[in-house]
Amino acid sequence: MNNPRDYALELIDEGMLNARDFAIMCVKWMSVHDVEEMLKANEIDPRSVYEDRLAEIHEEYIEDPDWRRNIAQIQEADAFLQRTA
């Protein structure tokens, strides 16, 4: 076994180890800080995901010629929900 990482991936590829089970083993072994840094490095931490979604929504409205109408519809729906709550 030259590289334990390669060996672990081989076990997964050969069906001897379930990828989810391996992920659980890794997360339980790592410190909370290590997990946070890994999520950030792969841009899947909650802040990155939230910021990506905001950027998508912004692009959708900027590209939509009826964006003012869309915002008005959202505000109307919100007002309706508040009245009926």
N, C-alpha and C positions, 0 to 999 in steps of 0.2 A: 504494500500500500504506500505509494509515493505521495499522493495528495489526498488527504481525507475528504476534501470537498468533492473531488472527482469521484471518489468511491461512493459517497453518499448519493450523488446524482446518478451514478450507475445503478445503485440499488433501486432508486425510484424508476429509472428507465426500464429496468428489468422486471418491474412489478413486485419486487421483494419488499418494498417500503412504500407506503401511501404518502403522497406529497403533503396532504393535510396533516397527517400524523407527524411528519418530519418538521413541518412548519411549527406545529405546537411544541415539539421538543426544542426547537431552536429558540422560540420566544420565551419559553420557560427557563431556558438556560441563560439567556442574555439578561443583562441588567435593564431596568426601565430606561435608563439613559441611552443604552445601546439600541434599544428598539426605537426610541424617538429619533435618534440620529439616522438609523437605517430608513425609517419612513420618510424623513426629510430628504435624505440623499436620493431617494427614488421618487420624490415629489408626490407621495401619497399620504402625507400627514394631513390631519384635518384642515389646517390653515391653507395648505396648497390646494387641496380639493375644493374648498370653499372659494378661494380666489379664482381658480379656474372656472368654476361655475358662474361666478359674477361676471367674468370676462366674456363667457359665452352669451349670457343674457344681454350684456351691453352690446355685443356685436349684433345679436338678433334685432335689437331695437334700432340701432344705428342704420342697419341695412334695410329695415322695414319702412317704406314711405308712409305708412299709416301709424307710426309709433305713437303720435299724440292721441290718436283714437284708442289705441291699445291701452295706454296709460289711463285714459278716462274710463275705459271699461273695467279695468282692474280696480280703480277707485270706487266706481259704482258698485261693484261686487262686494268690495270690502265694507262699504257703508251699509249695504243690504244685510250682510252677515252680522254687523254690529247691532243693527236694529232688531234682528230676529234672535239674537243671543240672549 
